[in-house]
């Protein structure tokens, strides 16, 4: 865990330096400053677990996550990881990256529109369509999608993000005659963001 945190901090710093270089000639760099961002997120939404030979199971995925990256005047880059609480799953994790465009309409906030992509690992517990005892199967699915919402800047170092996201999955897991897939995840979420300038 310590190695992961250190790695994310290094990546966040590198992204901040890159944004600062790109925007060094703009008034934003003088007035707002380019900042590193770390955030903590809670979310809930809607999804499905499709298991061949059985009914499609509607689920309400809740998740908790952490995000880290850098923010400039017009865009933000974030790396994120999330843990999901879903029916029929013993484990559900995702990790990916998000790029957001920020429509700044006031000093205290902005609208954002973004794209995201990454991978998700699921460990399902199910009864095979060929019969037999309930079993568990772990699989990996890539995802891509988008997000949109509102950012509220509360002071120079603190913010609140309210948004929604759609994640489309592009693969399935086949084992013991059963095909298992989570085709999509939609969620509404809220994040607490801490912003700081690296010396």
N, C-alpha and C positions, 0 to 999 in steps of 0.2 A: 504493500500500500504506500509506504514512504517513497519507494522508487517511482510509483505512478504519479504521486503528487509532485515530486521533483521534476519529472519529465513534463507534466502539464504546465508547471510554472515556467520552465525553459521555453516551451513552445509558445506560451502566452506572451512572454517577453519578446521573443523573436517576431511574433505577429505585430506587437506594439511598435517595435522599431521599424518594421516594414511600412506600417500605416503612417508613422511619423515622417518617414522619408518621402512617401508619396504625396503627403499633404503639407510639406514644409513651406510651400509658397502660398498657402491659402490663409485667409483671415481666421478660419476655424482653429488652426494650430495655435494662433495667438490668443484667441478669445476663449476657446473651449478646452483645447489640449487633447491629445490622443492618450487614451487610458487603457490599461489592462482591466479585464472584467472577470469576476468570478461570481457564479450565481447558484442558487439552490431552488429546485423546482418541485412542485407538486401538481399532479394532473389526474383527470378522469375522463372517460370517453366511451367509445363503442367499438366493438370488433366482432369477429366471428372465428370459430375454430371449425374447420371442415374436416371430417373424418369419413372416409368412404365406407358405405354400407350403414351409415348412421345418419341421424338428422344433423343439420347444421346447428351448431350451438352458438347462440348469441351471448356475448360476454361484455362486461363493463370493466375494461382494463384501467386500474389505478396504477400510478407510477410515482416514483420519487427519483430525482436525478440531480446531477451536478454539471455545470457548464463552465468553461473557462476560455478566454480568448482576448480579443482587442476590439476597441470601438473608435471609429473616426467620425468625421462630420456627417458623412452620407452613407456609410456602411459599417457593418459589424461582422466579424468572423468568430465563430464559436466552435469548440470541440465539446461534445457532450456524451454522457453515459447515463442510462436510465435503467432502473429495476422495476419490473411490472408485476402486479398482482392480478392474475387471470385464472379463470376456471379452466380445468383440465391441464394446467401446467404446474409442474413442480419448480420450474425455474424459467424466467424470461428476462433476458438482458439485451440491451442494445447499446451500440457505440457508433458515433458518426460525427459529421461536421455540418454546420449551418452557415450560410452566407445570407445576410439580410441587408436590404436597402432601407435607409431611414429617411422618411419624409418629415423633416423638422418644420413644424408649424408654430412652435412657441418655445421659449426658453425652458419651460417646465416639462416638455414632453414631445413625442413624435409618434407617427404611424410607421409601421414596418411591414415589409413584404419580403419573404425569403424562400430559399430552396434548401433542401437538406438531403443527405444520402449517407448510408452506412450499412451496418450489418446487425443482425439480431440472432441470438441463440435461444432456442426454446427446448425445454424438456417436458414432453407430454406424458401423461398417464392415461391409458385407454385400453379397451378390450379389443383385440384383433378381430377383423371381420371373418377370419378363418376359424374363430372359436379359441377357447383356451383361457388361461388366467389373464387377469389384467396385467399389463406390462408398461414399461417406461421406455421412451425413445427420445434421444437428443438429436436436434438438427439445427442447421444454420441457414438463414435466409437473408439475402441482400434486400435493402429497402431504398426507396427514393420518394420524395414528396415535397410538400411546401408548407409554409406557415405564414401567419399574418396576425397583426394585433396592435396594441398600444403600449408605449413605454412612458412611464412617468418618472421624471427626474426629481428626486427629493434631496436637494442639496447637491454638492459637487461630488460626493462619494457614495451616494446611495440611490437606488432606483427600484421601481416596481414594473414588471413586465406581465401583461395580460394578453394571452393569445390563443390561437387554435392551430392545430396541425393535422395534416393527412399524410400517412405513410402507406405506400403500396409495396407489398411483398412480391417477389418474382420467382419463387421456387417452392417446392414441397418436399416432404419426407415420405419415402415409401419403404415399408418393412412389414413382414408377416402378412402380406396381402392387403395391407391398409395403406392408404395415402392420406397424409395429414398436412394441413396447410392453414396458416393464418393469412388470409388474402390482403387484409388491410387493418390499420389501426387509425381511428380518428380520436382526437383528444382536445379538450380545453385545458389550459394550464395557467398557473401563476408562478412567477419567479421573483425572488428577492435578489437584487444585483448589487454587488459591491464593486466600486470603480476606484482605481488608484493609478498613480503615475510611478513608473519604475525609475529610480535614480540611476 
